[in-house]
Amino acid sequence: SKERQLKPDLPIVTVLFWAPEHVRMERQLRKVRRDDPNTRLTLEDLRDKEREREAGDLRLWRAVHPDLDNKNVFDPALTDDRGKPVYDFVVDTRLGMPDTCADAVHRYLLKIGAFG
């Protein structure tokens, strides 16, 4: 968003792949159980680890983009200081498997003429 303000002709498209936390945690737990059927990890354990990871990611984002202040960069409705959405396209990954989500991005890029 900041780069686009400084250089409006710069061909940047921002895409956020998103799903609610409980969906992400359930996916992770299924993967953990598939890889290790004897695991004792719980949704709460995974949620705690995810929140630690997200806190680290937010620290990195804020170091690079101090203008974000305390905004949640994982919020699909995030807007810049002018109220314009930060993300051009948000993919709710409940849509399907990674290929399905990639197809959605491809269709979006075709729609906006990103390929010339």
Secondary structure, DSSP 4 states (H G I P E B T S, - for coil): -HHHHH-TTS----EEEE--HHHHHHHHHHHHHHH-TT----HHHHHHHHHHHHHHHHHHHHHH-GGGTT--TT-TT-B-TTS-BS-SEEEEGGG-SHHHHHHHHHHHHHHTTTT-
